[in-house]
């Protein structure tokens, strides 16, 4: 047996535990979920025969369509806000000359991860409540006469998602800007471009890989978010993750919850596909 053949079989043998793990704990549950999504609701909400497409019809075109659209809308809005805030912040951090300023700024971006996400989300309930910090300040300053309804709204969900996922936008953009060669900007200035044109025609296009990565890292978890809309959104900010949890709890509707899960995974896969295509296009350029 040749050395290449032995190396091939050795690699295959070493990959068996990984293949077994993925097959048992990822592929098999996913297949069960897909099968359940085509079944009917039985007693207690469990899945049983016969097979039907009603669950997908309800999830995509029926009464749950509004929640699916809301989830995508909130995720897109949160991603855009994170990009608007995160790009200038990442650019500021990466262009600092003093290392201690750069390190301190990165530390401040990462610092929220040291606290449990659930605790941080509960803190926003205190800030956004009718008797919370923000309303108290606005009332004391005479800006408003009655407390604003901020909690249990889409606005509160977006605020919570932006707060929670902003570091995932900042860090990949920071890494992309950190690798950027600013001599290209000097060359653009020599050719007559001002700062604005140099940024949009040189800096931004060459840092797009970081932008694509940040958008994917924010949008994908935002679509399936559960904790933030559950604590801050109420019924007005319910997203598809909360709806799926309700379908699988109590005497819910397991087949419909499975169909909603498959639809959510399809949205995530579409986002990943767009990210891969854009990344390959950047590599070709």
C-alpha positions as CSV (number, residue, x, y, z in Angstrom):
1,X,0.0,0.0,0.0
2,X,1.4,3.4,-1.0
3,X,2.1,6.2,1.3
4,X,-0.7,8.4,-0.2
5,X,-3.2,5.5,0.1
6,X,-2.3,5.0,3.8
7,X,-2.6,8.7,4.5
8,X,-6.0,8.7,2.8
9,X,-7.3,5.8,4.9
10,X,-5.8,7.2,8.0
11,X,-7.6,10.5,7.5
12,X,-10.9,8.7,6.8
13,X,-10.4,6.7,10.0
14,X,-9.6,9.7,12.1
15,X,-12.7,11.5,10.8
16,X,-15.1,8.7,11.8
17,X,-15.8,10.1,15.3
18,X,-16.6,13.5,13.8
19,X,-18.9,12.0,11.2
20,X,-20.6,9.9,13.8
21,X,-21.1,12.9,16.1
22,X,-22.5,15.1,13.3
23,X,-24.7,12.3,12.0
24,X,-26.2,11.5,15.4
25,X,-26.6,14.9,16.9
26,X,-27.1,17.1,13.8
27,X,-28.2,15.3,10.6
28,X,-30.6,12.8,12.3
29,X,-32.5,15.5,14.4
30,X,-32.7,17.7,11.3
31,X,-34.2,14.8,9.3
32,X,-36.7,14.1,12.0
33,X,-37.6,17.8,12.1
34,X,-38.2,17.8,8.3
35,X,-40.3,14.6,8.5
36,X,-42.4,16.0,11.4
37,X,-43.0,19.2,9.4
38,X,-45.0,17.3,6.8
39,X,-47.1,15.4,9.3
40,X,-50.5,16.2,10.9
41,X,-51.2,17.3,14.5
42,X,-52.3,14.6,16.8
43,X,-53.6,14.6,20.4
44,X,-51.5,16.8,22.6
45,X,-49.9,18.5,19.6
46,X,-47.6,15.5,18.7
47,X,-46.9,14.6,15.0
48,X,-48.8,11.8,13.4
49,X,-49.9,10.6,10.0
50,X,-51.2,11.5,7.4
51,X,-48.7,13.7,5.5
52,X,-49.8,17.2,4.6
53,X,-48.5,20.5,3.2
54,X,-50.8,22.5,5.4
55,X,-48.1,23.4,7.9
56,X,-45.9,25.1,5.3
57,X,-48.9,26.9,3.8
58,X,-49.8,28.3,7.3
59,X,-46.1,29.2,8.1
60,X,-45.4,30.9,4.8
61,X,-48.7,32.2,3.5
62,X,-51.1,31.9,6.4
63,X,-51.6,33.5,9.8
64,X,-47.9,33.2,10.8
65,X,-46.7,35.0,7.7
66,X,-46.8,38.3,9.6
67,X,-44.4,37.0,12.3
68,X,-42.0,35.6,9.6
69,X,-42.0,39.0,7.8
70,X,-41.5,40.8,11.1
71,X,-38.6,38.6,12.1
72,X,-36.8,39.3,8.8
73,X,-37.6,43.0,9.0
74,X,-36.4,43.4,12.6
75,X,-33.2,41.4,11.8
76,X,-32.5,43.5,8.7
77,X,-33.1,46.8,10.6
78,X,-30.9,45.7,13.5
79,X,-28.2,44.7,11.0
80,X,-28.3,48.0,9.2
81,X,-28.1,49.9,12.4
82,X,-25.2,47.8,13.6
83,X,-23.4,48.5,10.3
84,X,-24.0,52.3,10.5
85,X,-22.7,52.3,14.1
86,X,-20.1,49.6,13.8
87,X,-18.2,50.7,10.7
88,X,-17.2,54.1,12.0
89,X,-16.4,52.6,15.4
90,X,-14.2,49.9,13.9
91,X,-12.5,52.4,11.6
92,X,-11.8,54.7,14.5
93,X,-10.3,51.9,16.6
94,X,-8.1,50.5,13.8
95,X,-6.7,53.9,12.8
96,X,-5.5,54.9,16.3
97,X,-1.8,55.5,16.5
98,X,-1.4,54.8,20.2
99,X,-1.6,51.1,21.0
100,X,-3.1,51.7,24.4
101,X,-6.0,53.6,22.9
102,X,-6.7,50.8,20.4
103,X,-6.4,48.1,23.1
104,X,-8.7,50.0,25.4
105,X,-11.3,50.6,22.7
106,X,-11.3,46.9,21.8
107,X,-11.6,46.0,25.5
108,X,-14.7,48.3,25.8
109,X,-16.2,46.6,22.8
110,X,-15.6,43.1,24.2
111,X,-16.5,44.0,27.8
112,X,-20.3,43.3,27.6
113,X,-19.4,39.6,26.8
114,X,-18.2,39.3,30.4
115,X,-21.8,39.6,31.6
116,X,-24.5,37.1,31.0
117,X,-26.6,38.0,28.0
118,X,-29.8,37.3,30.0
119,X,-28.8,39.8,32.7
120,X,-27.9,42.5,30.1
121,X,-31.3,42.0,28.4
122,X,-33.1,42.3,31.8
123,X,-31.2,45.6,32.3
124,X,-32.9,47.0,29.2
125,X,-36.3,46.2,30.7
126,X,-35.4,48.6,33.6
127,X,-34.2,51.2,31.1
128,X,-37.2,51.1,28.8
129,X,-40.0,50.5,31.2
130,X,-42.8,53.1,31.8
131,X,-41.2,53.8,35.2
132,X,-37.7,53.1,33.9
133,X,-34.6,55.2,33.7
134,X,-35.2,56.8,30.3
135,X,-38.8,57.8,31.0
136,X,-37.9,59.2,34.4
137,X,-35.2,61.4,32.9
138,X,-37.5,62.6,30.1
139,X,-40.3,63.4,32.6
140,X,-38.0,65.2,35.0
141,X,-36.6,67.3,32.2
142,X,-40.1,68.2,31.0
143,X,-39.5,66.8,27.5
144,X,-42.5,64.5,27.8
145,X,-45.7,64.7,29.8
146,X,-46.6,61.0,29.9
147,X,-44.3,57.9,29.9
148,X,-43.5,56.5,26.5
149,X,-44.4,53.0,25.7
150,X,-41.0,51.6,24.7
151,X,-41.1,48.2,26.3
152,X,-43.0,45.3,24.6
153,X,-42.5,46.9,21.1
154,X,-40.5,46.3,18.0
155,X,-38.4,49.3,19.0
156,X,-37.3,47.6,22.2
157,X,-36.4,44.4,20.3
158,X,-34.3,46.3,17.8
159,X,-32.5,48.2,20.6
160,X,-31.8,44.9,22.4
161,X,-30.5,43.2,19.3
162,X,-28.3,46.1,18.3
163,X,-26.9,46.2,21.8
164,X,-26.3,42.4,21.9
165,X,-24.8,41.9,18.4
166,X,-22.9,45.2,17.7
167,X,-19.6,43.6,18.7
168,X,-20.1,40.9,16.0
169,X,-20.2,43.7,13.5
170,X,-17.3,45.8,14.9
171,X,-14.7,43.0,15.2
172,X,-14.7,41.6,11.6
173,X,-14.7,45.1,10.2
174,X,-11.9,46.1,12.5
175,X,-9.8,43.1,11.3
176,X,-10.5,44.1,7.7
177,X,-9.6,47.8,8.2
178,X,-6.5,46.7,10.2
179,X,-5.2,44.9,7.1
180,X,-5.9,47.8,4.7
181,X,-3.0,49.5,3.1
182,X,-3.5,53.3,3.5
183,X,-1.0,54.0,0.8
184,X,-3.9,53.4,-1.6
185,X,-5.6,56.5,0.0
186,X,-2.5,58.6,-0.6
187,X,-2.5,57.4,-4.2
188,X,-6.1,58.4,-4.6
189,X,-5.4,61.8,-3.2
190,X,-2.5,62.2,-5.7
191,X,-4.9,61.4,-8.5
192,X,-7.2,64.2,-7.3
193,X,-9.7,62.4,-5.1
194,X,-10.9,64.1,-2.0
195,X,-11.4,62.3,1.3
196,X,-15.0,61.4,0.5
197,X,-14.3,59.9,-2.9
198,X,-11.2,58.1,-1.6
199,X,-13.3,56.5,1.1
200,X,-16.1,55.3,-1.2
201,X,-13.9,54.3,-4.1
202,X,-10.9,52.8,-2.3
203,X,-11.4,52.2,1.4
204,X,-14.9,50.9,1.6
205,X,-14.7,48.5,-1.4
206,X,-11.4,47.0,0.0
207,X,-12.9,46.5,3.4
208,X,-16.1,44.8,2.2
209,X,-15.0,41.3,3.3
210,X,-15.3,42.5,6.9
211,X,-18.6,44.1,6.2
212,X,-20.0,40.9,4.7
213,X,-18.8,38.9,7.6
214,X,-20.3,41.4,10.1
215,X,-23.6,41.5,8.3
216,X,-23.8,37.6,8.3
217,X,-22.8,37.4,12.0
218,X,-25.5,39.9,13.0
219,X,-28.4,39.0,10.7
220,X,-28.3,35.2,11.1
221,X,-28.6,35.1,14.9
222,X,-31.0,38.1,14.9
223,X,-33.5,36.2,12.7
224,X,-33.8,33.3,15.2
225,X,-33.4,35.4,18.3
226,X,-35.4,34.2,21.3
227,X,-34.4,35.8,24.6
228,X,-34.4,39.5,23.4
229,X,-37.9,39.5,21.8
230,X,-39.3,37.4,24.6
231,X,-38.1,39.8,27.3
232,X,-38.4,43.1,25.4
233,X,-40.9,42.5,22.7
234,X,-44.0,41.0,24.2
235,X,-46.7,40.2,21.6
236,X,-45.9,43.3,19.5
237,X,-42.3,42.1,19.1
238,X,-42.7,38.4,18.9
239,X,-40.3,36.8,16.4
240,X,-40.2,33.4,14.8
241,X,-38.0,31.9,17.5
242,X,-40.6,32.7,20.1
243,X,-43.4,31.3,17.9
244,X,-41.5,28.0,17.4
245,X,-40.9,27.6,21.1
246,X,-44.7,28.1,21.7
247,X,-45.5,25.4,19.1
248,X,-43.3,22.9,20.9
249,X,-44.5,23.7,24.4
250,X,-47.5,22.4,26.2
251,X,-50.3,21.3,23.9
252,X,-48.9,23.2,20.9
253,X,-48.5,22.0,17.3
254,X,-45.3,20.1,16.8
255,X,-45.7,19.7,13.0
256,X,-46.3,23.4,12.6
257,X,-43.4,24.2,14.8
258,X,-41.2,21.9,12.7
259,X,-42.3,23.6,9.5
260,X,-41.6,27.0,11.0
261,X,-38.1,25.8,12.0
262,X,-37.4,24.5,8.5
263,X,-38.6,27.9,7.1
264,X,-36.3,29.7,9.5
265,X,-33.4,27.5,8.5
266,X,-34.1,28.2,4.9
267,X,-33.9,32.0,5.6
268,X,-30.6,31.4,7.4
269,X,-29.2,29.3,4.5
270,X,-30.2,31.9,2.0
271,X,-28.3,34.5,4.0
272,X,-25.3,32.2,4.2
273,X,-25.5,31.6,0.4
274,X,-25.5,35.3,-0.3
275,X,-22.5,35.7,2.0
276,X,-20.6,32.9,0.3
277,X,-21.4,34.3,-3.2
278,X,-20.3,37.8,-2.3
279,X,-17.1,36.5,-0.6
280,X,-16.2,34.5,-3.7
281,X,-16.8,37.5,-5.9
282,X,-14.5,39.6,-3.7
283,X,-11.8,36.9,-4.0
284,X,-12.1,36.9,-7.8
285,X,-11.7,40.6,-7.9
